[in-house]
Amino acid sequence: MPEHDPAELPTAEQWIARFAAAAGGDPPSAEQFERLLALAAVAAHSSQRVAAPIACWIAGREGLEIDQALRIAESLSRSGASSR
């Protein structure tokens, strides 16, 4: 992957908006963006960091509302659920 000057890169919000448009959808609202980051944070801090994007993908694939997915993640985090 080529190296880029960070000053030349789009913001996360700009990149997400472009990705959403290319995928034929709309970007998340500011509130949805924050809730998705909260879901990703719970997943990443309760397991390995790679759990964050995959948890968000599963939530989307299963059609979960963001708050529902966040409650599930927080429940797993509190219970110490692990398959190790």
ZADO-1210 file (C-alpha; in nm, 4 decimals, padded with zeros to 6 digits):
<atoms>
<atom x="00.0000" y="00.0000" z="00.0000" code="MET" pos="1"/>
<atom x="00.1482" y="00.3383" z="-00.0948" code="PRO" pos="2"/>
<atom x="00.2433" y="00.5828" z="00.1780" code="GLU" pos="3"/>
<atom x="00.0435" y="00.9050" z="00.1937" code="HIS" pos="4"/>
<atom x="00.0992" y="01.2349" z="00.3635" code="ASP" pos="5"/>
<atom x="-00.1645" y="01.2403" z="00.6437" code="PRO" pos="6"/>
<atom x="-00.2450" y="01.6008" z="00.5521" code="ALA" pos="7"/>
<atom x="-00.3564" y="01.4807" z="00.2074" code="GLU" pos="8"/>
<atom x="-00.5822" y="01.2037" z="00.3357" code="LEU" pos="9"/>
<atom x="-00.9576" y="01.2538" z="00.3709" code="PRO" pos="10"/>
<atom x="-01.1030" y="01.2616" z="00.7200" code="THR" pos="11"/>
<atom x="-01.2695" y="00.9450" z="00.8454" code="ALA" pos="12"/>
<atom x="-01.6088" y="01.1055" z="00.7892" code="GLU" pos="13"/>
<atom x="-01.5181" y="01.2013" z="00.4314" code="GLN" pos="14"/>
<atom x="-01.3871" y="00.8533" z="00.3526" code="TRP" pos="15"/>
<atom x="-01.6946" y="00.6863" z="00.5070" code="ILE" pos="16"/>
<atom x="-01.9255" y="00.9138" z="00.3056" code="ALA" pos="17"/>
<atom x="-01.7409" y="00.8218" z="-00.0152" code="ARG" pos="18"/>
<atom x="-01.7491" y="00.4517" z="00.0754" code="PHE" pos="19"/>
<atom x="-02.1215" y="00.4676" z="00.1540" code="ALA" pos="20"/>
<atom x="-02.1945" y="00.6425" z="-00.1763" code="ALA" pos="21"/>
<atom x="-01.9880" y="00.3862" z="-00.3698" code="ALA" pos="22"/>
<atom x="-02.1783" y="00.1079" z="-00.1921" code="ALA" pos="23"/>
<atom x="-02.5098" y="00.2683" z="-00.2862" code="GLY" pos="24"/>
<atom x="-02.6034" y="00.3838" z="00.0623" code="GLY" pos="25"/>
<atom x="-02.5864" y="00.6701" z="00.3048" code="ASP" pos="26"/>
<atom x="-02.3179" y="00.7314" z="00.5655" code="PRO" pos="27"/>
<atom x="-02.4111" y="00.7000" z="00.9326" code="PRO" pos="28"/>
<atom x="-02.5355" y="01.0074" z="01.1143" code="SER" pos="29"/>
<atom x="-02.3018" y="01.1705" z="01.3653" code="ALA" pos="30"/>
<atom x="-02.4847" y="00.9899" z="01.6465" code="GLU" pos="31"/>
<atom x="-02.4675" y="00.6546" z="01.4650" code="GLN" pos="32"/>
<atom x="-02.0979" y="00.7146" z="01.3959" code="PHE" pos="33"/>
<atom x="-02.0320" y="00.7647" z="01.7691" code="GLU" pos="34"/>
<atom x="-02.2394" y="00.4571" z="01.8666" code="ARG" pos="35"/>
<atom x="-02.0524" y="00.2430" z="01.6108" code="LEU" pos="36"/>
<atom x="-01.7237" y="00.3634" z="01.7560" code="LEU" pos="37"/>
<atom x="-01.8529" y="00.2686" z="02.1015" code="ALA" pos="38"/>
<atom x="-01.9403" y="-00.0809" z="01.9754" code="LEU" pos="39"/>
<atom x="-01.5972" y="-00.1145" z="01.8177" code="ALA" pos="40"/>
<atom x="-01.4305" y="00.0048" z="02.1395" code="ALA" pos="41"/>
<atom x="-01.6131" y="-00.2512" z="02.3546" code="VAL" pos="42"/>
<atom x="-01.5198" y="-00.5307" z="02.1133" code="ALA" pos="43"/>
<atom x="-01.1566" y="-00.4186" z="02.0867" code="ALA" pos="44"/>
<atom x="-01.1090" y="-00.3752" z="02.4610" code="HIS" pos="45"/>
<atom x="-01.2840" y="-00.7021" z="02.5487" code="SER" pos="46"/>
<atom x="-01.0787" y="-00.9118" z="02.3089" code="SER" pos="47"/>
<atom x="-00.8203" y="-00.8572" z="02.0420" code="GLN" pos="48"/>
<atom x="-00.8442" y="-00.5362" z="01.8403" code="ARG" pos="49"/>
<atom x="-00.9486" y="-00.7234" z="01.5271" code="VAL" pos="50"/>
<atom x="-01.2791" y="-00.8018" z="01.7002" code="ALA" pos="51"/>
<atom x="-01.3915" y="-00.4405" z="01.6480" code="ALA" pos="52"/>
<atom x="-01.4511" y="-00.4355" z="01.2712" code="PRO" pos="53"/>
<atom x="-01.5812" y="-00.7912" z="01.2681" code="ILE" pos="54"/>
<atom x="-01.8330" y="-00.7178" z="01.5460" code="ALA" pos="55"/>
<atom x="-01.9594" y="-00.4195" z="01.3450" code="CYS" pos="56"/>
<atom x="-01.9811" y="-00.6348" z="01.0322" code="TRP" pos="57"/>
<atom x="-02.1793" y="-00.9047" z="01.2173" code="ILE" pos="58"/>
<atom x="-02.4152" y="-00.6429" z="01.3588" code="ALA" pos="59"/>
<atom x="-02.4781" y="-00.5066" z="01.0099" code="GLY" pos="60"/>
<atom x="-02.5123" y="-00.8472" z="00.8490" code="ARG" pos="61"/>
<atom x="-02.7644" y="-00.9549" z="01.1117" code="GLU" pos="62"/>
<atom x="-02.9596" y="-00.6305" z="01.0822" code="GLY" pos="63"/>
<atom x="-02.9089" y="-00.5315" z="01.4458" code="LEU" pos="64"/>
<atom x="-02.9725" y="-00.1768" z="01.5565" code="GLU" pos="65"/>
<atom x="-02.6491" y="-00.0198" z="01.6803" code="ILE" pos="66"/>
<atom x="-02.7733" y="00.0109" z="02.0396" code="ASP" pos="67"/>
<atom x="-02.8827" y="-00.3545" z="02.0386" code="GLN" pos="68"/>
<atom x="-02.5403" y="-00.4629" z="01.9160" code="ALA" pos="69"/>
<atom x="-02.3738" y="-00.2411" z="02.1781" code="LEU" pos="70"/>
<atom x="-02.5852" y="-00.3972" z="02.4561" code="ARG" pos="71"/>
<atom x="-02.4842" y="-00.7456" z="02.3398" code="ILE" pos="72"/>
<atom x="-02.1163" y="-00.6483" z="02.3299" code="ALA" pos="73"/>
<atom x="-02.1327" y="-00.4850" z="02.6738" code="GLU" pos="74"/>
<atom x="-02.3072" y="-00.7931" z="02.8132" code="SER" pos="75"/>
<atom x="-02.0328" y="-01.0169" z="02.6784" code="LEU" pos="76"/>
<atom x="-01.7688" y="-00.7825" z="02.8152" code="SER" pos="77"/>
<atom x="-01.9254" y="-00.7769" z="03.1639" code="ARG" pos="78"/>
<atom x="-01.9632" y="-01.1544" z="03.1728" code="SER" pos="79"/>
<atom x="-01.6055" y="-01.2051" z="03.0621" code="GLY" pos="80"/>
<atom x="-01.7367" y="-01.4298" z="02.7844" code="ALA" pos="81"/>
<atom x="-01.4537" y="-01.5916" z="02.6010" code="SER" pos="82"/>
<atom x="-01.4015" y="-01.8995" z="02.3936" code="SER" pos="83"/>
<atom x="-01.0418" y="-01.9390" z="02.5060" code="ARG" pos="84"/>
</atoms>
